Amino acid sequence: VTGSSGARELVKEALERYGLSQLSAGQYALCDVIGRFQGPERQWQTEGLRVLGDHEKPLLIQDLWKPREGFSRRLELRRRAEVEEMAARDVDTTTAGQSWVWGRERGGDAPPEALPPLG
């Protein structure tokens, strides 16, 4: 995996790493997640996520764009069906047409279970 690797490649690598079939790669999406660690137990609190396109370069994007102070970003592998369900529930009147799905601070439900973050 390099900076020029596409999201689809990273999904396949992650599935192999977790012992899952690469044939199911289409069922998973690589997500660019913004959040922060909060509370005494330093639990991850998702602020928002964006599904990356198959040919986007996630590692390059992470190098070029940093979240605002106090926030972090990470890549998460999630089931496409769960992300699509989150997006369908999200009523977005501010950024219509953008592919961000917001977390609990906008009053949404907790994010679906995800595989451990990559990297």
ChimeraX attribute file (.defattr): number of C-alpha atoms within 10 A of each C-alpha:
attribute: neighborCount
match mode: 1-to-1
recipient: residues
	/A:1	9
	/A:2	11
	/A:3	12
	/A:4	13
	/A:5	16
	/A:6	19
	/A:7	22
	/A:8	21
	/A:9	17
	/A:10	23
	/A:11	25
	/A:12	18
	/A:13	17
	/A:14	22
	/A:15	18
	/A:16	13
	/A:17	11
	/A:18	10
	/A:19	9
	/A:20	13
	/A:21	11
	/A:22	14
	/A:23	9
	/A:24	11
	/A:25	20
	/A:26	13
	/A:27	13
	/A:28	19
	/A:29	24
	/A:30	26
	/A:31	25
	/A:32	19
	/A:33	22
	/A:34	22
	/A:35	18
	/A:36	15
	/A:37	14
	/A:38	10
	/A:39	8
	/A:40	6
	/A:41	7
	/A:42	9
	/A:43	10
	/A:44	13
	/A:45	18
	/A:46	21
	/A:47	20
	/A:48	20
	/A:49	23
	/A:50	19
	/A:51	22
	/A:52	18
	/A:53	14
	/A:54	17
	/A:55	12
	/A:56	14
	/A:57	19
	/A:58	25
	/A:59	17
	/A:60	14
	/A:61	12
	/A:62	15
	/A:63	9
	/A:64	8
	/A:65	9
	/A:66	12
	/A:67	11
	/A:68	9
	/A:69	6
	/A:70	8
	/A:71	14
	/A:72	16
	/A:73	19
	/A:74	15
	/A:75	23
	/A:76	21
	/A:77	21
	/A:78	22
	/A:79	19
	/A:80	17
	/A:81	12
	/A:82	17
	/A:83	20
	/A:84	13
	/A:85	11
	/A:86	19
	/A:87	16
	/A:88	11
	/A:89	12
	/A:90	17
	/A:91	13
	/A:92	15
	/A:93	7
	/A:94	7
	/A:95	9
	/A:96	9
	/A:97	8
	/A:98	9
	/A:99	14
	/A:100	19
	/A:101	24
	/A:102	24
	/A:103	21
	/A:104	13
	/A:105	12
	/A:106	11
	/A:107	9
	/A:108	14
	/A:109	13
	/A:110	13
	/A:111	19
	/A:112	12
	/A:113	10
	/A:114	11
	/A:115	13
	/A:116	12
	/A:117	14
	/A:118	14
	/A:119	7
